[in-house]
């Protein structure tokens, strides 16, 4: 089973069902996927992407996304107040 097939099944699953984390873990075991492997793969990809940027660039990137988050939060508050 390829990663693309796994992702396809996960999206299909969430569209059809709503469940808690224990049920989800059981479902992953049933289709033959280890959650630890998925977590490890995601963490390795994160580390690889972080290694591409130097410390100063990562700091600037964090500052940019923090600013974007704060601005969009206040825009959401304003629109929510306006419409509700």
C-alpha positions as YAML, in Angstrom:
chain: A
units: angstrom
residues:
- id: 1
  name: UNK
  ca: [0.00, 0.00, 0.00]
- id: 2
  name: UNK
  ca: [1.51, 3.32, -1.06]
- id: 3
  name: UNK
  ca: [1.37, 6.52, 0.95]
- id: 4
  name: UNK
  ca: [-0.97, 8.06, -1.62]
- id: 5
  name: UNK
  ca: [-3.41, 5.19, -1.21]
- id: 6
  name: UNK
  ca: [-3.22, 5.50, 2.57]
- id: 7
  name: UNK
  ca: [-3.95, 9.24, 2.40]
- id: 8
  name: UNK
  ca: [-6.84, 8.59, 0.02]
- id: 9
  name: UNK
  ca: [-8.33, 6.03, 2.42]
- id: 10
  name: UNK
  ca: [-7.88, 8.34, 5.42]
- id: 11
  name: UNK
  ca: [-9.72, 11.21, 3.71]
- id: 12
  name: UNK
  ca: [-12.47, 8.85, 2.55]
- id: 13
  name: UNK
  ca: [-12.74, 7.48, 6.06]
- id: 14
  name: UNK
  ca: [-13.07, 10.89, 7.70]
- id: 15
  name: UNK
  ca: [-15.70, 11.95, 5.18]
- id: 16
  name: UNK
  ca: [-17.81, 8.92, 6.05]
- id: 17
  name: UNK
  ca: [-17.21, 8.54, 9.78]
- id: 18
  name: UNK
  ca: [-16.52, 10.53, 12.88]
- id: 19
  name: UNK
  ca: [-14.63, 8.69, 15.59]
- id: 20
  name: UNK
  ca: [-12.38, 9.12, 18.59]
- id: 21
  name: UNK
  ca: [-8.64, 8.49, 18.56]
- id: 22
  name: UNK
  ca: [-8.88, 4.91, 19.90]
- id: 23
  name: UNK
  ca: [-11.21, 3.93, 17.06]
- id: 24
  name: UNK
  ca: [-8.91, 5.62, 14.58]
- id: 25
  name: UNK
  ca: [-5.90, 3.71, 15.92]
- id: 26
  name: UNK
  ca: [-7.81, 0.44, 15.57]
- id: 27
  name: UNK
  ca: [-8.81, 1.34, 12.01]
- id: 28
  name: UNK
  ca: [-5.20, 2.10, 11.09]
- id: 29
  name: UNK
  ca: [-4.15, -1.30, 12.47]
- id: 30
  name: UNK
  ca: [-6.92, -2.97, 10.48]
- id: 31
  name: UNK
  ca: [-5.69, -1.53, 7.17]
- id: 32
  name: UNK
  ca: [-2.07, -2.31, 8.08]
- id: 33
  name: UNK
  ca: [-0.66, 1.13, 8.82]
- id: 34
  name: UNK
  ca: [1.45, 1.87, 11.86]
- id: 35
  name: UNK
  ca: [0.80, 5.34, 13.25]
- id: 36
  name: UNK
  ca: [4.33, 5.46, 14.63]
- id: 37
  name: UNK
  ca: [5.72, 5.07, 11.10]
- id: 38
  name: UNK
  ca: [3.55, 7.91, 9.82]
- id: 39
  name: UNK
  ca: [4.62, 10.11, 12.73]
- id: 40
  name: UNK
  ca: [8.28, 9.24, 12.22]
- id: 41
  name: UNK
  ca: [8.06, 9.99, 8.49]
- id: 42
  name: UNK
  ca: [6.40, 13.35, 9.13]
- id: 43
  name: UNK
  ca: [9.05, 14.26, 11.74]
- id: 44
  name: UNK
  ca: [11.88, 13.30, 9.38]
- id: 45
  name: UNK
  ca: [10.39, 15.47, 6.63]
- id: 46
  name: UNK
  ca: [10.12, 18.37, 9.10]
- id: 47
  name: UNK
  ca: [13.76, 17.97, 10.11]
- id: 48
  name: UNK
  ca: [14.83, 17.86, 6.46]
- id: 49
  name: UNK
  ca: [12.94, 21.07, 5.68]
- id: 50
  name: UNK
  ca: [14.39, 22.78, 8.76]
- id: 51
  name: UNK
  ca: [17.88, 21.78, 7.69]
- id: 52
  name: UNK
  ca: [17.40, 23.65, 4.41]
- id: 53
  name: UNK
  ca: [17.02, 27.00, 6.21]
- id: 54
  name: UNK
  ca: [19.52, 28.73, 8.44]
- id: 55
  name: UNK
  ca: [18.60, 29.99, 11.90]
- id: 56
  name: UNK
  ca: [18.10, 33.61, 10.85]
- id: 57
  name: UNK
  ca: [15.75, 32.62, 8.02]
- id: 58
  name: UNK
  ca: [13.69, 30.42, 10.34]
- id: 59
  name: UNK
  ca: [13.37, 33.29, 12.81]
- id: 60
  name: UNK
  ca: [12.19, 35.65, 10.08]
- id: 61
  name: UNK
  ca: [9.76, 33.02, 8.85]
- id: 62
  name: UNK
  ca: [8.32, 32.56, 12.36]
- id: 63
  name: UNK
  ca: [7.94, 36.31, 12.77]
- id: 64
  name: UNK
  ca: [6.15, 36.55, 9.42]
- id: 65
  name: UNK
  ca: [3.69, 33.74, 10.19]
- id: 66
  name: UNK
  ca: [3.07, 35.01, 13.73]
- id: 67
  name: UNK
  ca: [2.20, 38.43, 12.29]
- id: 68
  name: UNK
  ca: [-0.06, 36.87, 9.66]
- id: 69
  name: UNK
  ca: [-1.79, 34.79, 12.35]
- id: 70
  name: UNK
  ca: [-2.46, 37.80, 14.59]
- id: 71
  name: UNK
  ca: [-3.74, 39.94, 11.72]
- id: 72
  name: UNK
  ca: [-6.06, 37.22, 10.41]
- id: 73
  name: UNK
  ca: [-7.31, 36.54, 13.93]
- id: 74
  name: UNK
  ca: [-8.36, 40.16, 14.35]
- id: 75
  name: UNK
  ca: [-9.89, 40.23, 10.87]
- id: 76
  name: UNK
  ca: [-11.91, 37.16, 11.85]
- id: 77
  name: UNK
  ca: [-13.00, 38.80, 15.10]
- id: 78
  name: UNK
  ca: [-14.08, 41.92, 13.20]
- id: 79
  name: UNK
  ca: [-16.01, 39.97, 10.59]
- id: 80
  name: UNK
  ca: [-17.59, 37.79, 13.25]
- id: 81
  name: UNK
  ca: [-18.69, 40.86, 15.18]
- id: 82
  name: UNK
  ca: [-20.01, 42.46, 12.00]
- id: 83
  name: UNK
  ca: [-22.09, 39.47, 10.88]
- id: 84
  name: UNK
  ca: [-23.07, 37.86, 14.18]
...
